[in-house]
């Protein structure tokens, strides 16, 4: 997560520091600096790799410090007399090679991971907000309200999610927020059943009856008493929700119904890898990344669940 948040400092075609003999520049998070600013004969953004080579050939005090991977996720690096995809090369600083149009694999992986995590965390917050709120209300009040929303959820669950995505993608080009909202429409229902069942069980316990006797409001009982005692169940679903969000976005991008090109995408890399098995570095990189991230999320989620589980920290005397 930290690497992806500060990816521009490690993976970027903009220099970290440039000294032209008179002034120090920090182009990474600044505005576009034209090549003419450094004595080059063009007005578009400076190619800092070429500028570094030019400064290295001169005997002056000028220097350029580039990130470890001097490419961004959108830059196409073509070689004379060769066609991409290019294999891993330390000389060219494509440490995991390039994709089929010459973009750096590491850059696509890291920036694609940042988009995947943004999608998953937004989906997590929105799904949990709707699912927990509605599930608590259904379990606490019960009766006709509970029966009505049970039927609504059963009917809504029968709507095919993938077909809706296909229809929308054929009409408009979806962006990240649109994909999140569409996924939320169909993703909040699973957690609702579990929260409803837990709330239904907890509302019959003595501490809820005591809170009612003391005059606590329904909202206070639900969100200050019942919900905190159900937190271990809710935490259990967090890693599966994050992993599911990553899988969903990767699958949609793989099928061509996700984010538009040239957005960095793990699904796009997976599609390229399966279509170009001779470029083994593409499929191996994305599969290894998926495995590492999914396993890490699962173990971290399990640790968080144990941290919130009161039974793990209880002693009996």
C-alpha positions as CSV (number, residue, x, y, z in Angstrom):
1,X,0.0,0.0,0.0
2,X,2.8,2.4,0.9
3,X,4.6,1.7,-2.3
4,X,1.5,2.3,-4.4
5,X,0.6,5.5,-2.5
6,X,4.1,7.0,-3.2
7,X,4.6,5.2,-6.5
8,X,5.7,8.4,-8.2
9,X,8.9,8.4,-6.1
10,X,9.8,4.9,-7.2
11,X,8.2,4.3,-10.6
12,X,8.0,7.4,-12.8
13,X,9.4,8.9,-16.0
14,X,9.8,12.2,-14.2
15,X,13.1,12.9,-12.4
16,X,13.2,13.1,-8.6
17,X,15.8,15.9,-8.7
18,X,17.4,17.9,-11.6
19,X,20.3,20.4,-11.2
20,X,21.1,22.4,-14.3
21,X,24.1,24.1,-12.8
22,X,22.1,27.1,-11.5
23,X,18.8,25.8,-10.1
24,X,17.5,22.7,-8.5
25,X,14.2,21.3,-9.8
26,X,11.8,18.7,-8.3
27,X,9.6,17.6,-11.2
28,X,8.0,14.5,-9.7
29,X,5.0,16.3,-8.2
30,X,5.4,19.6,-9.9
31,X,4.2,21.1,-13.2
32,X,5.4,20.0,-16.6
33,X,8.8,21.4,-17.4
34,X,9.5,21.8,-21.2
35,X,12.8,20.5,-22.6
36,X,13.8,24.0,-23.7
37,X,14.2,24.9,-20.0
38,X,17.2,22.6,-19.9
39,X,18.7,23.6,-23.2
40,X,16.9,21.0,-25.3
41,X,15.4,21.8,-28.7
42,X,11.7,21.1,-27.9
43,X,8.8,22.6,-26.0
44,X,7.1,19.4,-24.8
45,X,7.8,17.7,-21.5
46,X,11.5,16.9,-20.8
47,X,12.7,13.3,-21.5
48,X,14.6,13.0,-18.2
49,X,16.3,9.8,-19.3
50,X,17.9,11.5,-22.3
51,X,18.7,14.5,-20.1
52,X,20.5,12.3,-17.6
53,X,22.6,10.8,-20.4
54,X,23.4,14.3,-21.8
55,X,24.5,15.5,-18.3
56,X,26.6,12.4,-17.8
57,X,28.5,13.1,-21.0
58,X,29.2,16.7,-20.0
59,X,31.9,17.6,-17.5
60,X,29.8,20.1,-15.6
61,X,28.1,19.9,-12.2
62,X,24.7,19.2,-13.7
63,X,23.0,15.9,-12.7
64,X,19.6,14.1,-12.8
65,X,18.4,11.6,-10.2
66,X,15.7,9.3,-11.6
67,X,13.4,6.8,-9.8
68,X,14.6,3.2,-9.6
69,X,12.1,2.4,-12.4
70,X,12.2,5.4,-14.8
71,X,9.0,4.7,-16.6
72,X,5.4,5.5,-15.9
73,X,2.4,3.2,-16.5
74,X,1.3,4.9,-19.8
75,X,4.7,5.4,-21.5
76,X,5.4,3.3,-24.6
77,X,9.1,2.5,-24.9
78,X,9.9,1.3,-28.5
79,X,13.3,0.0,-29.5
80,X,14.8,0.3,-33.0
81,X,14.6,-2.9,-35.0
82,X,12.7,-4.8,-32.2
83,X,9.0,-5.3,-31.5
84,X,7.4,-5.5,-28.1
85,X,6.9,-7.3,-25.8
86,X,10.5,-7.0,-24.6
87,X,11.9,-9.5,-22.1
88,X,13.2,-8.3,-18.6
89,X,16.3,-6.3,-19.0
90,X,18.5,-4.5,-16.4
91,X,20.2,-2.5,-19.1
92,X,16.9,-1.0,-20.3
93,X,15.7,-0.9,-16.7
94,X,12.6,-2.9,-17.6
95,X,13.1,-5.3,-14.7
96,X,10.0,-7.4,-15.4
97,X,9.9,-6.7,-19.1
98,X,7.2,-4.8,-21.1
99,X,3.7,-5.6,-22.2
100,X,2.7,-6.1,-25.9
101,X,2.9,-2.4,-26.7
102,X,6.0,-1.6,-24.8
103,X,4.8,-0.4,-21.4
104,X,6.8,-1.3,-18.3
105,X,5.3,-4.3,-16.4
106,X,6.3,-3.1,-13.0
107,X,4.7,0.3,-13.6
108,X,1.5,-1.3,-14.8
109,X,1.5,-3.7,-11.8
110,X,2.0,-1.0,-9.1
111,X,-0.3,1.6,-10.6
112,X,-2.9,-1.1,-11.4
113,X,-2.7,-2.3,-7.8
114,X,-3.4,1.3,-6.6
115,X,-6.5,1.4,-8.7
116,X,-7.6,-2.1,-7.5
117,X,-7.2,-1.2,-3.9
118,X,-9.1,2.1,-4.3
119,X,-11.9,0.2,-6.0
120,X,-11.9,-2.5,-3.3
121,X,-11.8,-0.1,-0.3
122,X,-14.6,2.2,-1.8
123,X,-16.6,-0.9,-2.4
124,X,-16.0,-2.2,1.1
125,X,-17.0,1.1,2.8
126,X,-20.2,1.5,0.8
127,X,-21.3,-2.2,0.9
128,X,-20.6,-2.4,4.7
129,X,-22.4,0.9,5.4
130,X,-25.6,-0.2,3.5
131,X,-25.4,-3.9,4.6
132,X,-24.8,-3.3,8.3
133,X,-27.3,-0.5,8.6
134,X,-30.1,-2.4,6.8
135,X,-29.2,-5.7,8.5
136,X,-29.3,-4.2,12.0
137,X,-32.7,-2.6,11.3
138,X,-34.2,-5.8,9.8
139,X,-33.0,-7.9,12.7
140,X,-33.9,-5.4,15.5
141,X,-37.4,-4.5,14.4
142,X,-38.4,-7.7,12.6
143,X,-42.1,-8.0,11.6
144,X,-43.4,-6.7,8.3
145,X,-40.4,-4.5,7.7
146,X,-38.1,-7.6,7.9
147,X,-40.4,-9.7,5.7
148,X,-40.6,-6.8,3.1
149,X,-36.9,-6.4,2.8
150,X,-36.3,-10.1,2.7
151,X,-38.5,-10.4,-0.4
152,X,-36.8,-7.3,-1.9
153,X,-33.3,-8.8,-1.4
154,X,-34.4,-12.1,-2.8
155,X,-35.7,-10.5,-6.0
156,X,-32.8,-8.2,-6.4
157,X,-30.3,-11.0,-5.9
158,X,-31.8,-12.7,-9.0
159,X,-30.7,-9.8,-11.3
160,X,-27.6,-10.9,-13.2
161,X,-24.8,-8.6,-12.3
162,X,-22.5,-9.4,-15.3
163,X,-25.3,-8.7,-17.8
164,X,-26.0,-5.3,-16.3
165,X,-22.3,-4.4,-16.6
166,X,-22.2,-5.6,-20.2
167,X,-25.3,-3.5,-21.1
168,X,-23.9,-0.4,-19.4
169,X,-20.4,-0.8,-20.9
170,X,-21.9,-1.2,-24.4
171,X,-23.7,2.2,-24.0
172,X,-21.1,4.3,-22.1
173,X,-17.5,4.0,-21.1
174,X,-17.5,3.3,-17.4
175,X,-15.1,5.0,-15.0
176,X,-13.9,3.9,-11.6
177,X,-16.7,5.5,-9.6
178,X,-19.4,4.2,-12.0
179,X,-18.0,0.6,-11.6
180,X,-18.0,1.1,-7.8
181,X,-21.7,2.2,-7.8
182,X,-22.8,-0.6,-10.0
183,X,-21.0,-3.1,-7.9
184,X,-22.5,-1.6,-4.7
185,X,-26.0,-2.1,-6.2
186,X,-25.4,-5.9,-6.1
187,X,-22.8,-6.3,-3.4
188,X,-24.4,-5.2,-0.2
189,X,-26.9,-8.0,0.1
190,X,-24.6,-10.8,1.3
191,X,-23.5,-9.1,4.5
192,X,-27.1,-8.0,5.3
193,X,-28.2,-11.6,6.0
194,X,-25.4,-12.2,8.5
195,X,-25.9,-8.9,10.3
196,X,-29.6,-9.5,10.4
197,X,-29.2,-12.9,12.0
198,X,-26.7,-11.6,14.6
199,X,-28.8,-8.6,15.5
200,X,-31.9,-10.9,15.8
201,X,-29.9,-13.1,18.3
202,X,-28.4,-10.2,20.2
203,X,-31.6,-8.2,20.8
204,X,-32.9,-11.0,23.1
205,X,-29.8,-10.7,25.4
206,X,-30.0,-9.1,28.9
207,X,-27.9,-6.1,28.1
208,X,-30.3,-5.0,25.4
209,X,-33.3,-5.4,27.8
210,X,-31.3,-3.4,30.4
211,X,-30.7,-0.6,27.9
212,X,-34.4,-0.5,27.0
213,X,-35.3,-0.4,30.7
214,X,-33.0,2.6,31.2
215,X,-34.7,4.4,28.3
216,X,-32.1,4.1,25.6
217,X,-33.4,4.9,22.1
218,X,-33.6,2.2,19.4
219,X,-30.7,3.8,17.4
220,X,-28.5,3.9,20.5
221,X,-29.3,0.3,21.3
222,X,-28.5,-0.8,17.7
223,X,-25.4,1.2,17.1
224,X,-23.9,1.5,20.6
225,X,-24.8,-1.9,22.1
226,X,-25.7,-4.5,19.5
227,X,-23.3,-3.5,16.7
228,X,-20.1,-3.4,18.9
229,X,-20.9,-6.9,20.1
230,X,-21.1,-8.1,16.5
231,X,-17.9,-6.5,15.3
232,X,-15.9,-9.8,15.2
233,X,-18.4,-11.2,12.7
234,X,-18.2,-8.0,10.6
235,X,-14.4,-8.0,10.6
236,X,-14.4,-11.6,9.4
237,X,-15.8,-10.4,6.1
238,X,-13.4,-7.5,5.5
239,X,-10.6,-9.5,3.9
240,X,-13.0,-11.5,1.7
241,X,-14.7,-8.2,0.6
242,X,-11.3,-6.6,-0.3
243,X,-10.1,-9.7,-2.1
244,X,-13.5,-10.0,-3.9
245,X,-13.3,-6.4,-5.1
246,X,-9.8,-7.0,-6.6
247,X,-11.0,-10.2,-8.2
248,X,-14.2,-8.4,-9.6
249,X,-12.3,-5.5,-11.1
250,X,-9.6,-7.8,-12.6
251,X,-12.3,-10.1,-14.1
252,X,-14.2,-7.2,-15.6
253,X,-11.0,-5.7,-17.1
254,X,-10.0,-9.2,-18.4
255,X,-13.4,-9.5,-20.1
256,X,-13.2,-6.0,-21.5
257,X,-16.1,-4.5,-19.5
258,X,-14.0,-2.7,-16.9
259,X,-11.9,0.5,-17.0
260,X,-11.1,1.9,-20.4
261,X,-7.7,1.7,-22.0
262,X,-4.9,2.8,-21.3
263,X,-5.8,2.7,-17.6
264,X,-3.3,0.5,-15.7
265,X,-5.2,-2.7,-15.0
266,X,-4.4,-6.2,-13.7
267,X,-7.1,-7.6,-15.8
268,X,-5.6,-6.1,-19.0
269,X,-2.2,-7.7,-18.1
270,X,-3.8,-11.0,-17.4
271,X,-5.5,-10.9,-20.8
272,X,-2.2,-10.0,-22.5
273,X,-0.4,-12.8,-20.7
274,X,-2.9,-15.5,-21.6
275,X,-2.9,-14.3,-25.3
276,X,0.9,-14.1,-25.5
277,X,2.2,-17.2,-23.6
278,X,5.5,-16.9,-25.4
279,X,6.1,-13.7,-23.3
280,X,6.1,-15.7,-20.1
281,X,7.2,-12.7,-18.0
282,X,3.8,-11.1,-18.4
283,X,1.6,-14.0,-17.2
284,X,4.1,-14.9,-14.4
285,X,4.2,-11.4,-13.1
286,X,0.5,-10.8,-12.9
287,X,-0.3,-14.3,-11.5
288,X,2.5,-14.0,-8.8
289,X,1.1,-10.5,-7.9
290,X,-2.4,-11.8,-7.6
291,X,-1.3,-14.7,-5.4
292,X,0.8,-12.6,-3.1
293,X,-1.8,-9.9,-2.6
294,X,-4.7,-12.3,-2.1
295,X,-2.8,-14.4,0.5
296,X,-1.5,-11.3,2.3
297,X,-5.0,-9.8,2.5
298,X,-6.3,-13.1,3.9
299,X,-3.7,-13.4,6.6
300,X,-3.9,-9.7,7.6
301,X,-7.7,-10.0,7.8
302,X,-7.4,-13.1,9.9
303,X,-5.1,-11.2,12.3
304,X,-7.5,-8.3,12.5
305,X,-10.4,-10.6,13.2
306,X,-8.5,-12.3,16.1
307,X,-7.6,-8.8,17.4
308,X,-11.3,-7.9,17.7
309,X,-12.5,-11.3,18.8
310,X,-13.2,-11.1,22.6
311,X,-12.9,-14.9,23.0
312,X,-9.2,-14.8,22.0
313,X,-8.5,-12.5,24.9
314,X,-10.8,-13.9,27.6
315,X,-9.6,-15.8,30.6
316,X,-11.8,-17.9,32.9
317,X,-11.0,-18.2,36.7
